[in-house]
Amino acid sequence: MASRTISLPSGFEDRDPSIAVLEQRLRQSFFQHCTLYGFRSIYVSPVSFSPLFLEQNDGAREWVYTFQDKAGRELILNPDSLPAVLRCFANSGTASSSATRWTFCAPIFRYKRVKQRHYHHLGALFINESSVYFEELIADLVIEFLLSEFSRKFHIKLNNFDLWLDLFKLYEVPEHVTRQILYTTNSMAMNERLNYIETTLENQALQDMLKSLATVEASLPEVTLRNRLESILPAPIHHHIAALWKYALDRQKQHQRLGITVDLHDFHAGAFHDGIAFQILTDPDLPRIGDGGSYHTYSKKIHSSIQRVSSTVLRLEDTARLYNEEPCPSVVQLFLYNMQPDQSTFAELVRSLRASGISIWEDMSAKTVAVALKRAINVGATYFSVLGEQELATHCIEIKELANHKKYQVPWTEITQVLLSNPSGKKQG
């Protein structure tokens, strides 16, 4: 019984400082990046009333966490971030037609994710911005953040759900039937999807059109692929293709570390999107670390004042792990070991450095300098110093840079300046 008391349910985890510091770094960097676009951060409650999520997606009941409060009302741990953020907007007192830009970090709970049933969405969204320009801008925001934050390559997988909606509309399929079919076949391969549509709809012309579309491989050269699609699809649909390829080609010219695939067979999260949708991957063959797109129709059902929404999210935990591939700045800049009995001078120096913005780990218990140095390495400190009788007498301290073992003799009055800059130009002691 005791072991169960201190264990966690499957899919939940505690995270020690080595992991938590990476997630904190990602949150801070993302929020700071979003301020360049005029975003403000919000807090999202982890608990909602169940209808917010289940009225439009009752099939989700099998993989969400629900419970009753003492009044007998059914509550839910948020299984997604977008409805919760839109609820926040609806209750915020913001003018109904106001354009709003919010960023957030929201806890997510999904029972179907066996290995990770609790994680976080790190996201941003435009609400009631009137131009399709913002559908592309939300993708630009997350692309430019990832490329500036990490040195690795990323891959964006694009699709345009409007193409599918318009195809079904051209062949006079009611929209509610269309969305139900596309939601049901969301994760199916193209051939499996065609089989389902064939058994569900008696519309031979549409079936023939979709079979022709299924023969087009996304790996064809861009010009060949585009010409092939335009020869198959009705003329009113062409602008969807043109918009996707223009966006893809423009971004690939701008970013060498970005790969973009236009996949018209895919309609990721099709029950929720209008227009452009995208998935963010570290590699085309690996699971996505984020996604986004436009959610206009879905959002209007949450609240009538919401006309247009373009949103993106990153999975905080999956994205933060990418820092393991990058040089990570230390949280502790200076590990300061006190060897002399007068703690008042030591404490005064520590307070002065902290007030100047230096992060310090002070140590007064190590038996030897060697023990203190080992502790400094273990906590990931950037610099190591000892305060002893000689340092008190000369008011000069030796700072050791742990990464390269360089040493600098620095007057007390210059410690802050040295630690807040790159001391590589200083003479070694």
matplotlib code that plots the C-alpha trace (Angstrom):
import matplotlib.pyplot as plt

x = [0.0, 2.8, 4.4, 1.1, 0.8, 3.9, 3.5, 1.6, -1.2, -0.1, 0.5, 1.3, 4.7, 6.6, 9.5, 12.8, 14.7, 16.7, 13.5, 11.4, 14.0, 13.8, 10.0, 10.2, 12.8, 10.4, 7.4, 9.4, 10.9, 7.6, 5.7, 8.5, 8.4, 4.6, 4.9, 6.6, 3.2, 1.2, 0.0, -0.8, -0.7, -3.8, -4.4, -6.7, -8.5, -7.9, -11.5, -14.7, -18.3, -18.4, -20.7, -18.0, -16.1, -18.6, -21.6, -19.8, -17.8, -19.6, -17.3, -14.6, -16.3, -14.4, -11.1, -11.7, -11.7, -15.1, -16.4, -19.3, -19.0, -21.0, -23.9, -24.1, -22.9, -20.5, -17.1, -14.3, -10.5, -9.8, -8.9, -8.0, -7.0, -9.0, -12.5, -11.2, -9.4, -12.6, -14.6, -12.1, -12.7, -16.5, -16.4, -13.7, -15.9, -14.0, -16.1, -17.9, -16.3, -12.9, -9.8, -7.9, -4.4, -3.7, -1.0, -1.3, 0.1, -2.8, -2.9, -4.4, -5.8, -6.5, -7.0, -6.3, -2.6, -1.3, 2.3, 1.4, -2.1, -1.3, 0.7, 0.5, -0.4, 1.8, -0.2, -1.3, -4.4, -5.9, -9.6, -11.8, -9.0, -10.9, -8.3, -7.1, -3.6, -3.8, -4.2, -0.7, 0.6, -0.2, 1.9, 4.7, 4.7, 5.4, 7.8, 9.9, 9.9, 11.1, 13.8, 15.1, 15.0, 16.6, 19.3, 17.8, 15.5, 11.7, 9.0, 5.6, 2.8, 0.1, -3.4, -6.5, -9.7, -11.7, -10.8, -12.6, -15.6, -16.0, -15.7, -18.5, -20.5, -20.1, -21.6, -24.5, -23.6, -25.1, -22.4, -23.3, -23.0, -19.7, -18.2, -19.4, -17.8, -14.6, -14.4, -15.0, -12.4, -9.9, -7.1, -7.8, -5.5, -6.9, -8.0, -9.7, -11.4, -12.7, -14.2, -16.0, -17.4, -18.5, -20.5, -21.9, -22.8, -24.7, -22.9, -21.0, -19.6, -18.0, -16.6, -15.0, -13.5, -12.0, -10.6, -8.8, -7.5, -6.2, -4.0, -1.9, 1.2, 2.5, 6.1, 5.7, 7.7, 5.8, 4.9, 3.9, 1.8, 0.1, -0.8, -2.0, -4.3, -5.7, -6.5, -8.5, -10.2, -13.1, -12.0, -13.5, -11.2, -8.0, -7.5, -7.1, -4.2, -2.6, -2.7, -1.1, 1.7, 2.5, 2.8, 4.9, 7.3, 7.7, 8.5, 11.0, 12.9, 13.0, 14.1, 16.8, 16.1, 12.4, 10.8, 7.2, 4.9, 1.6, -0.6, -4.1, -5.0, -4.7, -7.1, -5.7, -8.3, -10.8, -13.9, -12.6, -10.7, -11.7, -9.0, -5.3, -4.3, -0.7, 1.2, 4.6, 7.2, 10.9, 11.0, 8.4, 8.3, 8.0, 4.9, 4.0, 5.0, 2.4, -0.3, -2.6, -4.8, -8.1, -11.1, -13.8, -17.0, -16.1, -15.4, -18.7, -20.4, -18.6, -19.8, -21.7, -19.5, -16.5, -16.3, -12.7, -10.0, -6.5, -4.5, -1.4, -0.2, 3.0, 3.2, 5.3, 6.9, 7.8, 9.1, 11.1, 13.0, 14.6, 16.7, 18.7, 20.1, 21.1, 23.6, 21.5, 22.3, 22.8, 20.3, 23.1, 25.6, 27.9, 28.6, 30.2, 31.9, 32.5, 35.6, 35.9, 34.0, 32.7, 29.4, 28.2, 30.7, 29.8, 26.1, 26.5, 28.4, 25.7, 22.9, 24.7, 25.3, 21.7, 20.4, 22.5, 20.7, 23.3, 21.9, 24.0, 24.2, 26.0, 27.7, 28.9, 28.8, 31.4, 34.4, 36.9, 37.2, 37.1, 33.8, 32.4, 33.6, 32.0, 28.7, 29.0, 29.4, 26.4, 24.1, 25.3, 26.9, 28.7, 31.3, 32.9, 34.5, 35.8, 35.7, 38.5, 40.9, 43.0, 39.9, 38.7, 42.1, 42.6, 38.9, 39.7, 38.2, 39.2, 36.3, 36.7, 34.7, 33.7, 33.2, 36.7, 38.6, 39.7, 40.4, 39.9, 41.1, 38.3, 38.0, 34.8, 33.5, 33.7, 32.2, 28.7, 30.2, 32.3, 29.5, 26.9, 29.3, 31.6, 34.8, 36.8, 38.7, 39.9, 43.4, 43.7, 44.8]
y = [0.0, 2.4, 1.9, 2.7, 5.9, 7.4, 6.1, 7.8, 6.5, 5.3, 8.2, 10.7, 11.8, 14.1, 15.9, 16.8, 20.1, 18.8, 18.4, 21.2, 23.8, 22.9, 23.3, 26.6, 27.8, 26.9, 28.6, 31.8, 31.8, 31.2, 33.9, 36.3, 35.5, 35.9, 39.5, 40.4, 39.7, 41.6, 38.6, 38.7, 35.6, 34.2, 31.5, 28.6, 26.6, 22.8, 22.0, 22.7, 21.6, 18.5, 19.9, 22.4, 19.5, 16.7, 18.5, 18.6, 15.5, 12.9, 10.2, 11.7, 10.5, 7.2, 8.9, 11.9, 12.2, 13.2, 13.4, 14.9, 17.7, 17.8, 19.4, 16.5, 18.4, 16.6, 18.2, 17.4, 17.7, 19.6, 17.2, 20.0, 23.7, 25.5, 25.2, 26.2, 29.3, 30.2, 29.9, 32.2, 34.7, 34.4, 35.1, 37.8, 40.8, 41.5, 43.3, 40.7, 41.9, 42.7, 41.3, 39.4, 37.8, 35.4, 33.0, 30.3, 27.1, 24.8, 21.4, 18.6, 15.3, 12.4, 8.8, 7.3, 8.5, 5.6, 6.9, 10.5, 11.1, 14.5, 17.1, 20.7, 22.7, 25.8, 27.9, 31.1, 32.2, 35.1, 35.7, 37.7, 38.9, 39.5, 38.5, 35.1, 36.6, 35.5, 31.9, 32.0, 34.3, 31.8, 29.2, 31.7, 32.5, 29.0, 28.2, 31.2, 30.5, 26.9, 27.9, 30.6, 28.5, 25.3, 24.6, 21.4, 21.0, 21.0, 19.7, 21.2, 19.1, 21.2, 20.5, 22.6, 21.2, 23.6, 21.6, 18.6, 20.7, 22.3, 19.1, 17.5, 20.7, 20.7, 17.3, 18.4, 16.6, 18.4, 20.0, 18.1, 14.8, 15.9, 16.8, 13.6, 11.5, 13.4, 13.3, 9.5, 8.9, 11.5, 9.0, 6.5, 5.9, 7.3, 3.9, 3.0, 6.4, 5.8, 2.5, 4.1, 6.9, 4.3, 2.4, 5.6, 7.8, 7.0, 9.6, 8.0, 11.3, 12.3, 8.8, 8.9, 12.3, 11.1, 8.0, 10.2, 12.3, 9.2, 8.3, 11.6, 11.0, 13.9, 12.9, 14.0, 17.1, 20.3, 21.5, 18.0, 17.5, 20.8, 20.3, 16.8, 18.0, 20.9, 18.5, 16.4, 18.8, 21.2, 24.8, 26.4, 24.2, 25.4, 28.4, 26.0, 24.3, 27.6, 29.1, 26.0, 25.8, 29.5, 29.4, 26.3, 27.6, 31.0, 29.6, 27.1, 29.8, 31.8, 29.0, 26.4, 24.3, 23.9, 21.2, 21.5, 18.8, 19.6, 16.5, 16.8, 13.2, 14.2, 16.3, 16.4, 17.1, 17.5, 17.9, 21.2, 23.0, 25.4, 26.3, 25.7, 23.2, 22.2, 19.7, 20.4, 17.5, 17.1, 14.5, 13.4, 9.9, 10.9, 11.9, 15.6, 17.9, 20.5, 21.6, 24.4, 26.1, 27.9, 26.9, 29.3, 27.1, 25.1, 28.3, 29.9, 26.9, 27.6, 31.3, 33.3, 36.4, 34.4, 34.8, 33.7, 31.8, 30.8, 28.9, 26.9, 24.7, 22.9, 19.9, 21.4, 18.2, 16.9, 20.2, 20.9, 17.6, 19.1, 21.2, 18.0, 18.5, 22.1, 23.9, 24.8, 27.8, 27.1, 28.3, 28.7, 31.3, 31.3, 28.6, 30.5, 28.5, 30.2, 29.0, 31.7, 31.9, 35.4, 34.7, 38.4, 39.5, 36.4, 37.0, 40.7, 39.7, 37.2, 39.7, 42.3, 39.9, 38.7, 42.2, 42.8, 39.8, 37.1, 33.6, 32.1, 28.8, 29.5, 26.7, 26.8, 23.1, 21.5, 20.1, 20.9, 22.9, 19.6, 18.6, 22.1, 22.0, 18.6, 20.0, 23.0, 20.6, 18.5, 21.6, 22.7, 26.0, 28.1, 29.5, 28.5, 30.7, 30.4, 33.1, 32.6, 34.7, 35.8, 37.0, 38.9, 40.6, 41.5, 42.1, 40.1, 36.7, 33.9, 32.9, 29.5, 28.8, 25.2, 24.4, 25.2, 25.5, 29.0, 31.2, 34.9, 37.2, 39.7, 42.6, 42.4, 45.6, 43.9, 40.5, 41.4, 43.0, 39.9, 37.3, 39.2, 39.4, 36.9, 36.9, 35.2, 38.4, 38.6, 37.5, 34.2, 34.2]
z = [0.0, 0.8, -2.6, -4.3, -2.2, -3.7, -7.2, -10.1, -12.4, -15.8, -18.2, -15.5, -14.4, -12.1, -13.6, -11.9, -12.4, -15.4, -17.4, -15.8, -16.6, -20.3, -20.3, -18.4, -21.0, -23.8, -22.3, -21.6, -25.1, -26.8, -24.9, -25.6, -29.3, -29.4, -28.0, -31.3, -32.9, -30.3, -28.3, -24.6, -22.3, -20.5, -17.9, -18.8, -16.1, -16.4, -15.6, -17.6, -17.8, -20.1, -22.8, -23.9, -25.3, -25.8, -27.4, -30.8, -30.3, -28.2, -29.5, -27.3, -24.2, -24.4, -23.8, -21.6, -17.8, -16.4, -12.8, -10.9, -8.5, -5.2, -7.0, -9.4, -12.4, -14.8, -15.1, -17.4, -17.3, -20.5, -23.3, -25.7, -25.5, -28.2, -26.7, -23.3, -24.7, -26.6, -23.4, -21.8, -24.6, -24.4, -20.6, -20.7, -21.4, -24.6, -27.1, -29.3, -32.5, -31.1, -32.7, -30.0, -29.9, -27.0, -26.1, -23.5, -21.9, -21.1, -19.3, -21.4, -20.2, -22.6, -21.4, -24.8, -24.7, -22.6, -22.3, -21.8, -20.5, -19.1, -21.1, -22.1, -25.2, -25.7, -28.2, -29.7, -31.6, -33.5, -32.8, -35.1, -37.4, -40.6, -43.3, -44.6, -44.2, -40.5, -41.5, -43.0, -40.3, -37.5, -39.3, -39.8, -36.1, -35.0, -37.9, -37.2, -33.4, -33.9, -36.4, -34.2, -31.0, -32.4, -34.9, -36.3, -39.3, -39.2, -41.5, -42.1, -43.6, -45.3, -46.3, -47.2, -45.7, -47.8, -50.9, -49.5, -48.2, -51.6, -53.5, -51.5, -51.9, -55.7, -55.7, -53.5, -50.3, -47.3, -45.1, -41.9, -43.8, -45.3, -41.9, -40.3, -43.1, -43.0, -39.2, -39.3, -41.9, -40.5, -39.7, -42.5, -45.5, -48.8, -50.1, -46.8, -46.9, -50.4, -49.4, -46.5, -48.7, -51.4, -48.8, -47.2, -50.2, -53.4, -55.4, -58.3, -59.7, -56.4, -56.0, -59.4, -58.7, -55.4, -57.0, -59.5, -56.7, -54.9, -57.9, -57.4, -55.4, -53.4, -54.2, -57.9, -58.9, -57.9, -61.4, -62.5, -59.4, -59.7, -63.4, -62.6, -59.8, -61.9, -64.7, -62.3, -60.0, -61.1, -61.8, -58.7, -56.6, -58.2, -56.0, -52.9, -54.6, -55.8, -52.3, -50.7, -53.2, -53.2, -49.4, -49.4, -52.1, -50.6, -47.1, -48.5, -50.2, -47.0, -44.6, -45.6, -42.5, -43.4, -45.4, -46.5, -47.9, -49.5, -49.0, -50.4, -49.3, -45.7, -43.7, -40.2, -37.6, -40.4, -38.3, -36.9, -39.7, -42.5, -45.0, -44.4, -41.8, -40.9, -38.8, -37.4, -37.4, -36.6, -39.4, -42.0, -40.6, -36.9, -34.9, -35.0, -32.2, -33.0, -35.4, -36.3, -38.9, -39.2, -37.0, -38.1, -38.3, -35.2, -33.1, -34.1, -32.4, -29.2, -29.1, -31.7, -31.3, -32.7, -36.4, -37.3, -35.4, -36.6, -34.0, -33.4, -30.6, -29.7, -27.4, -24.6, -23.4, -26.8, -28.0, -24.9, -25.4, -28.5, -26.1, -25.4, -28.9, -28.1, -25.9, -22.8, -20.7, -17.0, -14.5, -12.0, -13.2, -10.1, -7.5, -4.6, -1.8, 1.5, 3.4, 6.0, 9.3, 8.8, 7.0, 7.1, 4.4, 2.3, 2.7, 1.7, -1.4, -2.4, -1.9, -3.9, -6.9, -6.8, -6.8, -10.0, -11.7, -11.1, -10.2, -7.3, -5.5, -2.2, -0.3, 3.3, 4.2, 1.8, 3.7, 1.0, -2.2, -4.2, -2.7, -3.5, -7.0, -7.6, -6.3, -8.7, -11.6, -10.5, -10.3, -13.8, -12.7, -15.3, -12.9, -9.6, -7.0, -3.5, -0.8, 1.7, 3.7, 0.7, -1.2, 1.8, 2.2, -1.5, -2.4, -5.6, -6.4, -8.8, -11.1, -12.8, -16.0, -15.6, -19.3, -20.4, -17.0, -17.7, -14.6, -14.2, -11.4, -10.9, -8.4, -6.4, -8.1, -11.5, -10.8, -12.1, -15.2, -16.0, -15.3, -17.4, -20.4, -22.1, -20.1, -22.8, -23.4, -19.9, -19.0, -17.3, -13.7]

ax = plt.figure().add_subplot(projection="3d")
ax.plot(x, y, z, "-o")
ax.set_aspect("equal")
plt.show()
